[in-house]
Amino acid sequence: MNTTNNNEAIRPYRIEVSQAELAELKDRLARSRYPELPETGWERGVPVPYLKELASYWQHEFDWRAQESALNDLPHYMTSIDGQNVHFLHIQSPEPDAKPLLLLHGWPGSFVEFLDVIGPLSNPSAHGGDPSDAYHLVIPSIPGFGFSAPLAKTGWTPGRIAEALLQLMERIGYNRFCVQGGDTGAFIAPELGHLAPERLIGIHMNALLTFPSGEEGELEALTEEERQRLASMESFNDGYLQIQSKSPYTLAYGLTDSPVGQLAWIVEMFKSLTAPAEELPEVSIDRDRMLTNVSVYWFSGTAGSSAQIYYESMNDPMAWVPKGRGSVATGVLVSVSHDPTVRTLAEKAHNITHWTESSEGGHFFAMEQPARFVEDIRQFFRTMA
């Protein structure tokens, strides 16, 4: 295995937000203009009182410098693939037999999603685990997200991102590896399997979407719970998806100019997708961790570029070309409260060998239930050669 520093195409990277950028954020927060809206709770979006309080906390109490320092304690790198800067973390396990594991985030997440699982996955012995469960971790920022920005050009579909990630893993020195993906990552991970099945040890996913194919009778054997999961997609507020898949540029102006706008856009999704759904997102995700994620979007100016993945996915002609059932062994972790995932539908597209349904955790499983997330990854990949 080559170490990252030995490859001339890969250079160390350090997060360095200038004092002027930090002062500008606080100034914009101080001068924010809020609408006057009737109080309706969360049914029409983020309530004004909640957002004012959270924005005030971001301005006066949240310590970006402390978060930046903690992030920089991790090994960050940058490389260029297909004309695009790609930022990634590379955490090498002290265990010599550790498997390489690629961790893929989604929107509105970032590499920040995985901070609580880095230690247990890379160094299980130091966290009360078995050293045989150790992994070398590669955690990229998807092109257009975070520090893998700005986008050099359009066309970064899940398939193209998968091709870039195959190059990244080869460049680091990992010819065979495991992959885990949630949300957008759960679209990219299977693409890796189609492109290079011989290079993947296995695929693990959470927040996987499954859709009926339209075949006659395919829904007849579904349980009532599975029918309810599918029905939940019809009632889910997909306003963000409609805008980001159709007018990502127009959206970008407001979110790039207004930190309160960027905050509201992301925090609504954390509220909608965390468990329990009736609680504020801070109940399941630390407030500072959530604001660190929002701050990465703000300081990197990636509101618009991260939205492109929705536009590219909706307008990718290859997305509608049948690829056949994936051959790589696949494990799925399902949040029964938030995922519309149905096994019989998933098995038509994926080689499912491991299936876990959890009553705990929501969409952001690695952030909400890191111990449960780690254990499911371990259980699945223990069976992989």
N, C-alpha and C positions, 0 to 999 in steps of 0.2 A: 504493500500500500504506500502510495506517495503521500507525504505530508503536504498540506496546503502551501506552506511557505517555500517548498522546493520547486513549485511550478511558476515559471516566469510570467505566465499569462494571468496569474492570480496575485492580487496585491492586498495587503492588510487595509482595513477600512476602520475609521473611527467616526462616531457620531459627534458632530461639533456644531451645535446651534449657537450662533453668535449672540452676544448680549443685546445687540440692536434688534435681532429677530425676536428675542424674548420680550424686550421692552415694547416692541410693536404689538405683540399678542396682547399684553396686559392693557395697552392703550386702547386697542380695538375693543376688548372686552368692556373696558370702562365706558366707552362711548356707544355701546350697543343700543339700538332702538328696537323696542319690543312692541308688538301689536296689542291692541286692546281687544280681548276676545271673551265671550261668555264662558264661564267655567263649566266644562262638560267631562272632567276627568280625562282619560286617555283615549276615548273612543274616536276623537277626531284628530289625534296626534298628540304631541308633547304639550302638557299644560304649561301655561306661562309661569305660574309660581314655582313649579319644579325647575324649569329651565333657568329662571333667574337665580335661584339658589345654587344650582349646580355650576352655572357660569361664574358666580361670585366665588365659589370654592376654587374653581380653576384659576381665577385671577389672583386671589389673595392667599390661599392656603396650599394649593398643590405645588409641590417642589419639583419642577422639571430637572433642575440640576442634580438632585439626588437620584432621580430616575435615570437620567442620562449617564451618570457615573456608574450606576449598577448595570446598565446595558453595556457600557464599555468594558466592564469586567469580563464580558464574554468575548470570544474571538470572532470578530467580524471580518468579512472579506468582500472584495469586489472583483468582478471579471467582466469581460465583454463577449457576448455570444450573439451571432447573427446581427451585429450592429447595435445591440442593446446592452446597456450596463445591467448587470445582475448582482444584487447584494445578497449575501448569505452568511449564516452562522455555520461554523464547522467545529463541533465539540467532539474531540477524540476521547474515547473511553480509555481508562487505564487498563482495562481487561484486554489481553492480546487476542482473544477469540471473539471479540464483539462483532456483531453484524452491522453493516452500514444501514441506516434508516433515514429516508428522506421524508420530512414532515412538511405538508402543504396546507397553508391556511386558505381562507376564503374572504369574502366581503361581508360585513365591514371590519374584518379582522386584519391581522398582520402577523409577523413573526412573534409579536408580543403574546399571542395566544398560547405559546408553548413554554413560556418562561418557568412555569411551575412544574413542568414535567421533565425538564432538561436533566436535573440532578438524578432523579430516580431511574431514568432511562439510560443515562450514560454511565452512571456509577452506582449501581444498585447496592453494592456492598456498604456504601456509606449511608444508605437510606434503609437499612434493614432488609435488603433483598438478596437474591441469589446472584453471584457474579456471572453465571451462565446466561442471565437475562440482560446482559449489557449490550449497548448499541453505540456505534459511532454516529453522531447526529449531523445531518445537513439540513438546515432550515432556511430556505430562500425566501426573499420577498418576491412574490410573483411580479413579472414585468408590468410596470405601470403602478405598482403598489410601493408605498414606503420609499426606501432608498434605491429601489430598482426603477428609477425614474430620472428624467422624463422619458416618455415613450419616444423612440427615435422615428417610428413610423406606425402606420396602422397595420391591421392584419394579425394581431397577436391573439389568435384563437386558442382554445384549450389544446388542440393538436399541435400547434406551433410551439406553445409553451412546453408541452411534453417533449418535443424534439430538442429544445434548448436545455431542458433539465437532464436529458440523457447525455448531452454533451458535457454539462456541468459535472455530473457524477463521474464520467470518464476522465475528465480533466483533473479532478481531485485524485482519482486513482481507484475508484470503486467500480469494478466491472459488473458485479452482481450486488443487488441491494434490495432491501425491503422499502415499501412506500406506504405512508399513511396520509389520507387526505379527507378533509371535511368541507362541505359547502362547495366552493369553486374547486377546491382540492379533490373533491369526490368526482368531479368531471375530468380533471387532468389525470388522476391516478389510473383510471381504466385506459386512457389514451396511451399511457406508457406501456401498459400491458399489450395493447394492439401493435404498437410500434416495435417493441423489443421484448417479447415474452421470455426469451431465453436469459435476459439480464435481470429479471425480477424474481426474487425469492418468494414474494407474496405481496398482496395488496390488502390493506386494512382501511376501512372507510367508516366515517360517521356522517350524519346529516346527508345521507344519500337520498336522492329523489327517484321514485319509481313511477312509471306511467303505464297505463293499459295500452296494449298494442292494437286493440280494436278487434281482436279475434273473437269469433262467436263463442260464447260460453265461458270465457276466461275468468269472469268475475263470479261465476255461480258458486264456486267452492270457497269463496272468501268468508272469513268469520265476520261477525257483526263489528268487532273491533277494527278489523282491517278495512271494512267498508267505511267506517267512521274516519279512519285515517285518510283515505282517498277523498272523502267528502270535505275534509278540513282544508284541502288545497283550494276548493272552490270559494270558501268563505274567508281565506287568508287575505289580508290587505297587501296586495302586490303593487301598490302605487309606485314604490321605489323602483321595482323591476321595470314597470312600463316606461318610466322616465329615463332610467339609465340605459335601457335597451333601445330607445328611440330618439332621445334628445340629450345625450350625455354632455355635449359641448355647452348647451344652454344652461344646464344645471350647474356646470362647473363655475360659471361666473359668480353666482351667489355664494357658493360654498367656499370658493377660493378667496373671496373678498371678506367674508364674515365668519369669524370663529364661532359665533353663536349659531349661525346657520349650519356650519359643519358639525358642531356639537349636537344640535337637534336631529340632524339627518342620521347620525350614527346611534345616538342614545335611544331613539325610537325603536331601532332594530334590536338593540340589547334588551329593551323592555319587552318586545314582542316575542323574542326567541329564547329568553332565559326561563328557567323553572325555579320556583312556581310562577306561573304566568300572572297571577293576581298581585304579586309583590313587585317592588321596585327592583331594577337590575342589581343595585348594590347589595341586595340580600344574598345573591349567589356569586357575584363578582366584586372583588375589592374596588372601591371607588377610584383609588389612585391607579390601579391597574387599568381600569376602563379609560381613565383620562390619559394615561400614557399611550394607549392605543390611539385615542383621538388626536393627541399631540403629534404622533408620528404622521398622521394624515395631514395635519395642519402645517407642520414645519417642512414636510416634503412637498406640499402643494399638490397632492395627488387625488383630490376629490374628483376631478375630471378624468384623469388617466386611469384610475382604478375602475371607474364606471364603464370604461371601454370594453371590459370583458363581457358585459351583458350585451352590448351592441354587436360585438364580434360573434358571440355565441348564437345570437338570433339571426345573424346574416351570414353565417358560415355554410356554404353549400355542402361541405363535406359532413356537416353535422347530421344531415338527413340521408346520407348514403349508408346503407346497412353494412356493418362491420362484422357481423356474426357474433356469436357468443364468445366472451373472453375465455381464454384457456388458463390464465394464471389463477392459482388458488386465492380465494378472496374471503376475508372476514368482514363482518358488518356489525357495528355497534349502534343500536337503535334507542333513541329517546322516545319512550312510548307516549310521552305527553306532547312532544313537539315534532316528531318526524312522521311524514306520511308514507313511510317505507313499508312495503309489503313484500314478504319473502318470495312468494310464488312469482311475482312480477319481476323481482330482482334476479331471480334465477334464470330468467330467459336471456338476460344480457351478461350475467357474471357467473363464474364458477364458484358458487358459494360453498365453502367448507366449514365456516364458523359463523354463528349467528347469535348475538346477545341482545336481549330486550331488557332495558333498564328503566325502572320507575324513577330513578334519580337522574338529574342532569337534563340539560336542554340542548339547544343548537350548538352552543360554544362549550362542548364537553370538556376539552382540555383545560379550560379556565374555570368551569363550574364544578367539575368533579375530577380533578387531576388524578387522584389515586385510583378511581374506578377506570379512568381512561388508560392509565399505565398498565393496570392489571389485565385489561382486555387485550391490549397489544401483546403483552407477554404471553397470555394464554394462546393466542392465535399463532404467533411466530415460533413458539416452542415446537410446534408440529412441523415446521418447515425445515428442509435440509439446507 
